[in-house]
């Protein structure tokens, strides 16, 4: 099972091979539940992302149903985000 860092590395490798950016669009699942359990999913995500992936023009869009999490993420980084809703 690939880790998120493996997916990012593969996208970077393929971007170089193809001569164009390969977009990665992961969904953050249930960050509120993780926070309620005493974990910090926002910091964990930021610790996992290499600095180039945290730039505004990075080929990465983070999506989540938890809008508060996305607001907190936007207050700490310039990452592109996508709010999901039902």
GIKA-V758978 format. One line per field, one symbol per residue. psi: psi as a letter, one per 30 degrees, with the letter a starting at -180 (. if undefined). A space follows every 10 residues. Layout:
# GIKA-V758978
psi->???
This chain:
# GIKA-V758978
psi->kkleeeeeee eeeeeeefgl kjkkilkkkh feeeefggli feeeeefekl effglfgkik kkkkfjeeee eeeffflgkk lkkll.
